[in-house]
Amino acid sequence: MLKFIKHHLDTIDGVGIYPVISFVLFFGFFILVLLWLRKVSHTHIEHMSDLPLADPQSIQVNTDHAIEP
């Protein structure tokens, strides 16, 4: 089975760029999440962590805690 797949991948011109593109997309997404995590406020993290345990009636729709200016 692997020989079948490898043969078809070897016939594609420029197939070596796909792992590089995949790594760059993964690494870029990882860096963006880390940057967002540094920018988001602590109250937003607490609010989001309390959501699964809160009663549906007690959830307030308030976006003031999302990002501090």
C-alpha positions as CSV (number, residue, x, y, z in Angstrom):
1,M,0.0,0.0,0.0
2,L,2.8,2.4,0.9
3,K,4.6,1.7,-2.4
4,F,1.4,2.6,-4.3
5,I,1.1,6.0,-2.5
6,K,4.8,6.7,-2.7
7,H,5.0,6.0,-6.5
8,H,2.1,8.5,-7.1
9,L,3.7,11.1,-4.9
10,D,7.0,10.8,-6.6
11,T,5.4,11.5,-10.0
12,I,4.1,14.9,-8.8
13,D,6.4,17.8,-9.6
14,G,7.2,19.9,-6.6
15,V,5.7,17.6,-4.0
16,G,8.5,18.4,-1.5
17,I,7.0,21.9,-0.9
18,Y,3.8,20.5,0.8
19,P,5.5,19.5,4.1
20,V,7.2,22.9,4.2
21,I,3.8,24.7,3.7
22,S,2.2,22.5,6.3
23,F,4.9,23.3,8.8
24,V,4.7,27.0,8.1
25,L,0.9,27.0,8.5
26,F,1.1,25.1,11.8
27,F,3.9,27.2,13.2
28,G,2.2,30.4,12.1
29,F,-1.1,29.4,13.7
30,F,0.8,28.4,16.9
31,I,2.5,31.8,17.1
32,L,-0.8,33.6,16.4
33,V,-2.5,31.7,19.3
34,L,0.4,32.6,21.6
35,L,0.2,36.3,20.6
36,W,-3.5,36.3,21.2
37,L,-3.0,34.6,24.5
38,R,-0.7,37.4,25.6
39,K,-3.1,40.1,24.5
40,V,-6.3,38.7,26.0
41,S,-7.2,39.9,29.5
42,H,-7.3,37.6,32.5
43,T,-11.0,38.4,33.2
44,H,-11.8,37.0,29.7
45,I,-10.0,33.8,30.5
46,E,-11.8,33.5,33.8
47,H,-15.2,34.2,32.1
48,M,-14.6,31.5,29.4
49,S,-13.4,29.0,32.0
50,D,-16.6,29.5,34.1
51,L,-19.0,29.1,31.1
52,P,-19.2,25.2,31.1
53,L,-20.1,25.2,34.8
54,A,-22.5,28.2,34.8
55,D,-26.3,27.9,34.6
56,P,-27.6,29.0,31.2
57,Q,-29.8,31.7,32.9
58,S,-26.9,33.2,34.8
59,I,-24.6,33.8,31.8
60,Q,-24.4,37.5,31.0
61,V,-23.6,38.5,27.4
62,N,-20.9,41.1,28.1
63,T,-18.0,41.6,25.8
64,D,-16.2,44.3,27.9
65,H,-13.9,41.6,29.3
66,A,-12.7,40.4,25.9
67,I,-9.6,42.5,25.1
68,E,-8.1,45.3,27.2
69,P,-7.2,48.4,25.2
